């Protein structure tokens, strides 16, 4: 007997027929003698609908001249968390209709405790003293993902894709043997198959590569879920929920680097349209100025990503360019305007019509020529690069959004990711 955590995303539970199908997949594991916990997302499109309701009230604030900066209202989390509550209840009922013992659990009932960063809370701890014995008695635990309870007793949510993090955290807390993430795709691909038709499913991928891909725009797994699994040595399988019970469903295994089978220089190309570029004009060129900018963003609960400092026409000033999430743009601009006198800059420019495109691979540690291949491929398509950021296993560039698909296809081809053989880059 194994203890298993299964997670199903929004498209997997999009309607009652899909929920019935999920129930059949869960039932197969339970009937095989396994202890099963299931983590579910809201039905496809439901979270967007709930967010739109909140945004509609934000429009009222604009009409009244109220600034949109500052923390998100904690009632936002109470609203958007309801989608998962509906799904968990429906799946529990579907399992009971099949003659199985099942009950739903909300984040506060477990409880899954978080900090108070509403809309992007981080998990502090999970108490499994109630859910564990319930599973041991043969009950299938159907957990509402994406949500927990904050230090002040309010419902909190973990950010988009937070059900992945809920599932991995549950697996760790329950000392599960494995965590299976079911999606509408059959694994992790070298890039988005909707853009590159020759994208290839990977059999295995290292935690570090998956962490970079997830943070850079790959939508299959949330960043924090991969980080949590890596820190706790918990392998994740990414599978399709569209397969029938008993069908082959190998998926992709996310595991430690020494367990991966495909030794490639570059493993994937990721992109993110959820980017906005901010440029501070003629920022005083002195020690501590960038720290002041980052402090203003931190105080506004805005995450800064790519940063580059350029030379302005004045010897005593510089232009600072950085990126934030597109949804955080207005909040970031409001915070910068409020802190303009303290920071010391002349003006602000912003652009939300940009995309971040990245190549990722653990093989980059031991091979040269990756940057050359990347920039030559983009230059051949006349794609201009606005900002560059690198790490040990990734190179990211910011480009105009109109070139997104062209850039992804060009890089996928340049690194020969459509084949199982290693691409042509130089070795040291």
N, C-alpha and C positions, 0 to 999 in steps of 0.2 A: 504494500500500500504506500502511495506517495501523497504528499500534500502539495496541491497545485493551486496557483493563482492564475486565472484566465481574465484577460481584459478585452472588452469589445468597444470599438469606437462608434462614432455617431452614424456612419453609413451602415455599420453592421446591425444597428438597432433602429433603422430609419422608419420602419412601420411594423405593424403587427405580424406580417408574414416573416419579416427578417427576425423579429424577436422570437417567433416560434422556431425558426431555424437555429438561432443561437441556443435556445433551450435544448434542441436535439444534440448540439455539440457538447454542451455542458453535461447533459444526461449521459452521453457516451463515456465521459470521464468518470462520472459518479458510479455508473453501473459497472465500470471496470474495477471498482473497489477503492478509488482514490477519494481523499478528503479534498473538497473543492471550495474555493472562494472565487467569486466572480466580481470584477469591477467594471462598471458600465459608464459610458458617457451619455449625454443627452441625445435624443433623437436628432438626426441630421437636420440642420437648419434651425433648431429650436433655440440654441444659445444666441445665434445671430438675431433672432426675433426678439429675444428678451433684451439684448443689448440695445437694439433699435428703440425699444420703449424708453430706456433710460436716456438715450441720446435725444429723443424727442423732448424730454423735460429739460435737457441741457440747452436746447434751442430756446426755451422760455427764459433761461438765465441770460442768454445773449441779448434777447429783446429788452431785458431789464437793465442791460449795461453791466451785468455782473461778470467779472473775470472768471475764466475756466481753469486758472491755475490752482495749485494746491492738491491736497490728497483727494482721492476718490471717496465719495460718500460710502460709509459702511453699509448702507442699505442696498447699494449696487450688488454686493455679494449675496445678500438675502434673495434678491430677485433672480440673478443669473444661475444660482445654485438649484433652482427648482426643477430645471430640466432633467437633471440626473435623478432627482427624487422620483419623478414620474417613471423613468425607465427602470429603475431598480424595483419599483413596485410591480410593474407590468411583467418583468422577467420572473420575479418570484411567483407571481400568479401562474405564468405559463409553465413553470417547473412543477408547481403543485397540480396543475391539470394533467401532467404526465405521471402523477402518482408519487412524486419525489417530495421529500421534506425540504423546504426552503423558506427563508425569511429575508427581508430587506433590512439593510443597515444604513443609516445616514451618518455623515461625518461626525456629528456631535454625539451619536450613540455609541461609537466604538470605544472611546473618542480618539479622533485624529487631531492632535493639538498643533496649532500653528502660531506664528507671530502675528502682529497686527498690521502687516503691509497688505491692506485690502486690495483685491484683484490680482495680486501676485505674491501671496503669502508663501512662506517657507515652513515646511514641516519641522516641528520641534521633537515630537515623540508620538508613538502610537501605543495605546494600551490594548493588549490582546487578551486580557484576562476574561473577557466575556465572550468574544467571538471565537476564540480558540476552543474552549470546551463545547460550544455549540456545534462547531464543525466535527469535533470528536464524537459527538452523539449522532452524527449522520446528517446534520442539517447543512444544506448548501447555503453559504453566506453570499448574498447579493448586495454588494456595496456600491453606494452612490459615489462615483469618483469625483475628482475636481474640487472637493470641499472638505472643510474641517471646522474646528472651533477655535477661536482666537483666545488670547489671554484674558480678554474682558468678557468672554462668554458669548460673543457674536459669531454668526456664521461667516466663514472666510473662504475664499476661493484661491486656487493655486496658479491661476493664469491659463491661457489657452493651451490645450493639450495636457492639462494638469491631471487628467485621469490616468495617464501613463505613470506619472509620479506616484499617484495614489496606489496603483497596482504594484509597483516595485517596492514601495514602502511597506505595503501590506505583506508582500512576499518575505521581506526581510524580517518584519515583526513576527510573522507566523513561522519563521524558519522553514519556509517552503522549499521543496526540492527543485522547483523551476517556476519561471514566470513566462507565460505565453501571451504575447500581444497580438490580438487578431484585428486585422484591418481589411480594407477593400482591395489591397494589393497583396501579392503572394511573396513579399519579402522586400529586402533593401536592394535598390537598383543603382547602377553606376551614375544615373541622373534621372530626371523626370522623363518617363517613357512617353508622356504626352508631347514633349518637345523633341526628344531624340528617339526616333522609332527603333533604333538599333541598341537602345539601352539594355544592359544585361543584368540579370539577377545574380547577386553575390551569394555564394554558399555560406561564407563566414566573413565577419568584419570585426576588427579590433575595437574595443571600447573607445580608445582615444580617437580613432577615425570617426566612429559614429557620433561621439560627443561633438567633434568639430562640424560634421555634416548637419547635425541637429541644430546647433547654434547658428549655422550659416544659412538656414532656410529649408533644409529637408524636413518635410512635414510628418514623416512616419513615426518618429519618436520625439518626445519632448526632452530638451537638454538635461533638465534636472533628473529625469528618470534614468538616463544613461549614466550620469555622474553618480547617482545613488547605487546603481547596480555595480558599477566599477569599484566603488569604495567598499562594497560588501561582497565582492567576488560572486555575484549572482548572474549566471548566464541568462540572457533573454532570447527567446525565439520569436521572430516576427513571422506570422502566418496569415493566410487569407481566411476570412470567415465565409467566403463564398463557396468553398468546397463542401461537398456532401460528406456525411459521416462515412469513414472508411476509404475515402479517396486519398491518393498520394498528396501530401501537403508538407514538403520539406522546409519551405520558408528559408529564412536567413538566421544564423546563429550569431549573436553579438557576444563576444567573449574576450579574454585576454589575448594580447598580441602573440604570445608564444603558442597559442592554440589555433591561430588562423592558418589557413591552408594556402591562400592566394597571396604570394609575395609580389606585390606590384608597387611601382613607384607612386603612382596616383591611383586611388581607388574610386574616386567619384568627383562629380561636378555638382555643386549646389548653388542655388540662387535665392535671393530674398527680395521681394518687391516692397516689403514692409520697412522701408528705409526713408529717411529724410536727412538732407544735408544742411548744416548750419555753418555759416562763415562769419566770424567776428572780424570786422575791418579795423585795421590799425590798432591792434591790441598792444599795450605797452610791452616792449621787449625787455623784460626783467625777470629775475628769479621769482617763482611763486605765482606768476600770473595764470598759468595753466591750472595750477592747483585751485585757484579761486574760481575758475570756470567750472571745474569738476565738482567743487564743493556746492556751488549753486545748483548744479544738476542733481547732485545727491540729495540735497535738502528738498528738492522738488520731486524726489523719487523717480528720476529719469535716468535710464542707463545710457551711458556714452559708449560708443563702439569705436569706430575707426577715427583716428586723430592724425592730422598733419599740420605742420606749421610752415608757412611760406613767408617769403620776404616781401615787405611792402615797399613803397617808394621812399619811406622815411627810414633812416638808419636806426632810429630809436623805437620803432614799432614793427609789428609783424601781423600777418593775417593768420588766424587760426581756424581751420576747418575740421569739423567732426560730424559724426552721424548719430542719430537717435532713432528710436522706433517712430514710424509715421504717426501712430496714434498719440504719441507723446509730444509731437511737434509744437502744438499751440501752448501746451503747458511749459515746455522748455523755453520758448520765446518769451512767454510772460515772466518766467523766473529771471531770464537774462536781462530783460528790460528793467525789472525791479532792481537788479544788482549792477546796472551799468556804471553808476557813479563809483561804486566800490571796486569793481573789476578794472574799469578804465579802458574803454574801447569807443571808437567813433560811430560805428554802425553795424547792422546785422543784415545778412542776406540769407535766404533759405530756399530750398528746392526739394519738393517732395516727389518729383518725377524722375527718380533715380532707382537703380537696382544694384545690389551687391552680388557679384558672381565670384565663386571660389573654387579652387581645386584642392583636394585633400588626399593625403596618403602618407602612411608611416615610412614608406620607402624613400621619401624626400630627405630623411635624416642622413642617408648614406649615398645619395646620388646628386650630382650637379646637373645643370641644364634645364631644370624644371621651369624656372622663371623665364629663361630664354624661349623655350617652346611656347609657353603661355603668351608672352607679349608679342611674339612673332605671329602667332595664330590670330590674335586680336588685331594687330596692325594690318595683316593681309585683308581683313574685312573692313578696314577704315573705322575701327571702333576706338574712340578716344577714352583714355583712362583718367578719371578725375582724382581718385584717392587710391593709395595702395596700403595694405596691411599684411604682415606676414607673421607666422609662427614657425615652430620647428616642423610642423607637418601640414601647413596650409599656406596658400597665397590667396588673398582676396583683393578684388578691385571694385571700385564704384564707377558705374557707367550710366549713360542716359538710358532710361527704361525702354525706349523704342528699340534698342539693340539687344534686349535680354535673350530672346530665343536664338538669334543669330550667334551670340557669344557662347551660349551653352552648347549649341551644336558644333561650333568651331572647336571648342576646347575638348569636347567629348571625342571628336575625330582626331584632333592633334595628339592626344594621349592614347589613342587606339583602345578606348575602353569597351568597344564593341566586341573585342576579342579576348580570349582567356590568356593570351601570351603577354609578356611584359612589353611596355612601350619603348620606343627608341629614344632614350635619354642617356646622357653620359654618366659613367661611373667614376668615382674618384681614383 
